[in-house]
Amino acid sequence: METSTFPIVLVGAGNLATNLGCALSRAGFPILQVYSRSQESASALAGRLGCEATTNPEKLTADAELYIVALKDSALETLLPEMLRGREERFWVHTAGSIPLNIWERVPGVKRYGVLYPMQTFSKARLVDFRSIPILLEANAPAQMNLLKEVASTLSDNVREVSSRQRRAIHMAAVFACNFTNHCYALAEKLLAAEGLPFEILLPLIDETARKVHTLPPKEAQTGPAIRYDENVIQKHLDALSAEPKMQTLYRLLSQSIHEAAREKLKGKK
Amino acid sequence: METSTFPIVLVGAGNLATNLGCALSRAGFPILQVYSRSQESASALAGRLGCEATTNPEKLTADAELYIVALKDSALETLLPEMLRGREERFWVHTAGSIPLNIWERVPGVKRYGVLYPMQTFSKARLVDFRSIPILLEANAPAQMNLLKEVASTLSDNVREVSSRQRRAIHMAAVFACNFTNHCYALAEKLLAAEGLPFEILLPLIDETARKVHTLPPKEAQTGPAIRYDENVIQKHLDALSAEPKMQTLYRLLSQSIHEAAREKLKGKK
């Protein structure tokens, strides 16, 4: 069987499933079916991919070769037995950063399984180019790994094998580098909005902050009042945040953390 | 007098003074002198600009038209009287995000003063292109504002007038969007290093996170376990961070803050 005619079922219709499904479809893989608990989501993605939608895990087709599960972690664990029953002979992969490979062993009889974790921030409204996205793979045997590498390589030039433990560390790192970073953008937007200023004013700074760590390690790239330990500025900002106690706490703890990292770096140099 | 022959003194030789001095010099402004408390810093920047260096504020030349002060906030406040004595007739500006315009009124006799705040993350090792950097201006009178606009416009296409209060809000927003963001990158690097993984693996994600907010507001762009409120993942990550209690606290508070922002957004839609 040629890789490019490998029939696939998508279990999930969220941000990741949408982006992955569209990318696989564009790469020539026939998507047979989309499952989601929500009819609306299932139909929306199935419509984009021109395939069948289902909200009933028992109605999952048994005709696909590869089943890609992109559900919220808790949903994956709950649905696992029902999804797999009668389809134990198929090749199952999940896409979660922090679920170990051996979750598949909970269902007796499953012989071929793995993980395909594309590390990116996905939104349905914004289809991303997979070419440079790291796709992190794990599989229960070399044959499965080879097959996953073939599939992933049609999407990305940045495919690598990692252990479950490494993948979890990467997922945590991604939470810091992406989710928490984006929330810092959101908190910044809130501060600007209170003074009638547009968020766009920050874009050159946001872009340079991201660009900078392509050439300097983040510790070298750090600037601002906390790394200078400019207590005047820090205190002014904490005072100005007094009406927002939670932002004030975040400001204080992040500034302390920056300052401590700088002290450790200095000690390392001595 | 033509703007482009406006002689300038730089008080300060740090990251901002270095970047600003080099940009002004390239734009044709003669830099007469650089002051810094540290001989090493003063000489390094004066060497780059081909001008005189001094570490003695009393030896500041009185021959310049514009004095640009780019010092740590506490140093500016301490040095203020000494710097200005005998040079009260000159035009003084500072470059600080969170120091109000009226700081100049502390010294009697100063008649022309303002603020020129370029909002960017500056490192000596990395000269940035000023063209798209927002330069935020404030001045004590229209004549001074016009002059600052002329100077700033030779450097950037993104010049705007803001009040001291707005500037402080912008500075705080910049701390969140740049300094805290960069620290999130540094914490991510630490998590990867512990598993022998290179920081570079995160660059496509970091880039997309920054790019995404050019087209989606940060609240719409948010992804990850906290916005999904995927307690399974959050708890796994908190457990994995048990040896790093400060990172664990940051993880918990940032996740809560993301979750609360999402709830507020939902309420707003109802």
Interface residues (C-beta under 8 A of the other chain):
Chain A: N15 K72 D73 S74 E77 A96 G97 S98 M119 Q120 T121 F122 S123 A125 R126 V128 S132 I133 P134 N158 V162 R165 Q166 R168 A169 I170 H171 M172 A173 A174 V175 F176 A177 C178 N179 F180 T181 N182 H183 C184 Y185 A186 L187 A188 E189 L191 L192 A194 E195 G196 L197 F199 I201 L202 L203 P204 L205 I206 D207 E208 T209 A210 K212 V213 H214 T215 L216 P217 P218 K219 E220 A221 Q222 T223 G224 P225 A226 I227 R228 D230 E231 N232 V233 K236 H237 A240 L241 K246 M247 T249 L250 Y251 L253 L254 Q256 S257 I258 E260 A261
Chain B: N15 K72 D73 S74 E77 A96 G97 S98 M119 Q120 T121 F122 S123 A125 R126 V128 S132 I133 P134 N158 V162 R165 Q166 R168 A169 I170 H171 M172 A173 A174 V175 F176 A177 C178 N179 F180 T181 N182 H183 C184 Y185 A186 L187 A188 E189 L191 L192 A194 E195 G196 L197 F199 I201 L202 L203 P204 L205 I206 D207 E208 T209 A210 K212 V213 H214 T215 L216 P217 P218 K219 E220 A221 Q222 T223 G224 P225 A226 I227 R228 D230 E231 N232 V233 K236 H237 A240 L241 K246 M247 T249 L250 Y251 L253 L254 Q256 S257 I258 E260 A261
